[in-house]
Amino acid sequence: MEIFEIASELGKALSKDARLIKLEEAKKAYEADEKLQNYLIEYDVQQKALSAQIDSESLDKEFVTLIQNRIDELYNIITTMPSFIALDAAQNEVNKLMDLVNSTIMYNVTGEVPSSCTHDCSSCGGCH
């Protein structure tokens, strides 16, 4: 079997993993959350307004402070919304999975235990 065929099979197997399925579901919920999407749009607009104000020759420090305070407020709102938290958690789980997959591949390529080895085999995809 060629390397890319094996990689394709690995990708197919990964796509069936519960963590990746959960990530896809979390992405859909995140994108469907209208309230969150409105906050994200406002956050982006405020960021652009801040950039425009900073680049302006007539910098209004009080206005910059107001914009920055709103950006901070929006950040706190966004990052505490359930759909954002669920997506972030799901992404972190997939990142851990991919790190383990990559570590396993590198071990099999080099024969060296990955430097991220915790010596706690319960958290490992296998190296020995």
N, C-alpha and C positions, 0 to 999 in steps of 0.2 A: 504494500500500500504506500502510495506517495505521501510526502509530508503534507501537502495541501488537502489531500483526501482525509487524512487523519485530523487535520485542523478543522475541516468541515464537519466531520463526525463529532469532534469535541464541541464545536459551536452548537450543533443540533442538540447534543446532550445537555449543554448548559442552558439552552433556551427552555428546556423542560424542567429545570431546577426550580423549586418552590420560591427561592429568593429572587430569581429573575422574573418569575410570574408576578410575585408581589410588587416588584419594582414597576412593572408595566401597569398594574392596577393602580398603584400610587400616582404614577404619572397622569393617568386618565383622570383620577379624582382631582389632582392638582390643577389640571387644565380646565376641568369642568367647574371649578370653584369660582363663581363669578365675583364674589366679594374679594377673594384673594387676587384675582386677575385685575380688578379695579385698583386695588392697593398697589400692585406691581406697576401698573400704568402710571399712577400718580408718582410713585417712587422714581420712575424713569424720567418723568417730566421735571420733577424737582431736581434731579441730578443734572439735567440739561440746563435748567435755570441757574443752578449754582455755577456750573461751568461758564455759562454766558456772563454771569455777574462778575466772576473772577477775572475773565478775559476782558472785561469792559474797562475803558479808560476812566470812567466815573464810578469807581467801586464804592458801593454803599455798604459799609461794614454792618450796620444794623440789619439791612435786608439780607445780607449773607448769613448772619446769625439766625434770622428767622427761617430761612430756607434750610440751613443745616439742622436746626431743631426739628423741623418737620420731617426731614430725611431720617433723623434718628428715631423719631416717633413712628414713622412708617416701618422702619426696619424692625423695631420691636413688635409692632402689630403683625407684620408678615411672618416673622420667625416664630411666633407663638400660635399661629393658626394651625389647626389639626392637619389639614391637607399638606401644609409645608413640612410639618414635623414628620408626618408619615412618609413623605417622599424622601426627606433627608435620612431617616432611619433605614429605609429600604435601600437607598443608594449606598449607605455605609456597609450594609450587609453584603451587597453585591461586590463592593470594593474589597472586602475581606476575602470573599470567595475567590475573586480574580487574583488577589495576592497569593493565596494558597495554590491556585492552579499554576501561576507563573513560577512560584518557588519550586513546585514539584517538577515542572518542566526543566527549570535550570539545574536542579539537582541531577536529573537524569541526563542532561547534556554534559555537565561539568564533573559530576561525582562529588561535588562539594556541598556541604550542608549550607543552606541559605543563611546569610548573616542575620536574618530576622528570626532565626530559630529561637524559641522561648524555652526549649527543652521540656515543654509541657505538651506531650504528644496528643492530649485531648483537643488541643486547638489546631492540630496540624492535619494536613491532607496526606501526610506520609513522606518520609525521607529515608528511612532505613529499611 
